[in-house]
Amino acid sequence: MKCLYCWKCGAEQHDEPLPLSRMAECPNCRAQLHVCRMCVFFDTSVANSCREPVADPVMDKDRANFCGYLQPSTRPWRPANTEPARQSEHELAALFGGQTQTGEENEPGNAWNELDSLFGDKTGKD
């Protein structure tokens, strides 16, 4: 079998014997490894997030469990897609001014006037 990777941090698990012990931990981040997220049957698009039809439901997919059907996936870790958050932050900084996490500085410009033009004066005075 190929090398296993931690479901939480993506670190290689070179010395972890199979089958995974219920007490197995990632030496890098100390995450438990005998978890649903580490299994080939883990799939959030199906009932109980498990494609194994006879497995008992497990409530906490990130904690060690006693599932006898666990088959470790060789690549369960997927880095988060942060592009939408970065794009939203950039758009907010462009509108209201301020500094983004990337260090770009944006001038606030005429943000209040732009808001007034979008939503109008709500005070009742015209």
Summary of the structure (lengths in Angstrom):
residues: 126
radius of gyration: 23.7
end to end distance: 73.6
largest distance: 75.1
contacts: 274
relative contact order: 0.14
helix: 23%
strand: 11%
